[in-house]
């Protein structure tokens, strides 16, 4: 698998995880605060560190998804 494809898969995994994580807060009284946090977090960027951690885990023989830093 090529590096770009693997990186894309990692980013998609991270995006899906974050969307599912923030979905649990939509019914809370502070939902406006969580919506603002979710908007900022899901706007893109901020994915290099988790992608690097997942790739290092793969190179070391581990499961990249288990190494996701969340």
C-alpha positions in Angstrom: 0.0 0.0 0.0 1.4 3.4 -0.9 2.0 6.1 1.7 -0.6 8.5 0.3 -3.3 5.9 0.4 -2.4 4.7 3.9 -2.3 8.3 5.1 -5.7 9.0 3.6 -7.1 5.9 5.3 -5.7 7.0 8.7 -7.2 10.5 8.2 -10.6 9.0 7.3 -10.4 6.8 10.4 -9.6 9.8 12.6 -12.3 11.9 11.1 -14.9 9.2 11.6 -13.8 8.6 15.2 -14.0 12.3 16.0 -17.5 12.7 14.5 -18.8 9.7 16.5 -17.1 11.0 19.6 -18.7 14.4 19.4 -22.2 13.0 18.5 -22.6 11.9 22.2 -22.7 15.6 23.3 -25.4 16.8 21.0 -28.2 16.3 23.5 -26.4 18.0 26.5 -27.4 21.5 27.7 -23.9 22.7 26.7 -24.4 21.5 23.1 -23.6 25.0 21.7 -20.2 24.8 23.2 -19.6 21.3 21.9 -20.9 22.4 18.5 -18.3 25.2 18.4 -15.5 22.8 19.5 -16.6 20.2 16.9 -16.6 22.8 14.1 -13.1 23.9 15.0 -11.8 20.3 15.4 -13.4 19.0 12.2 -12.4 21.9 10.0 -9.3 20.0 8.9 -5.7 20.2 9.7 -4.6 18.9 13.1 -4.2 15.4 11.8 -0.4 15.1 11.3 0.3 13.9 14.9 -2.2 11.1 15.0 -1.3 10.0 11.4 2.4 9.8 12.4 1.6 7.9 15.6 -0.5 5.4 13.6 2.2 5.0 10.9 5.0 4.5 13.5 2.9 1.8 15.2 2.4 0.0 11.8 6.1 0.2 11.0 6.8 -1.3 14.4 4.5 -4.2 13.8 1.5 -3.1 15.8 -2.1 -2.3 14.9 -2.3 1.4 13.7 -5.9 1.8 14.9 -4.9 0.7 18.4 -2.3 3.4 18.5 -4.7 6.2 17.6 -4.1 8.8 20.4 -7.6 9.1 21.6 
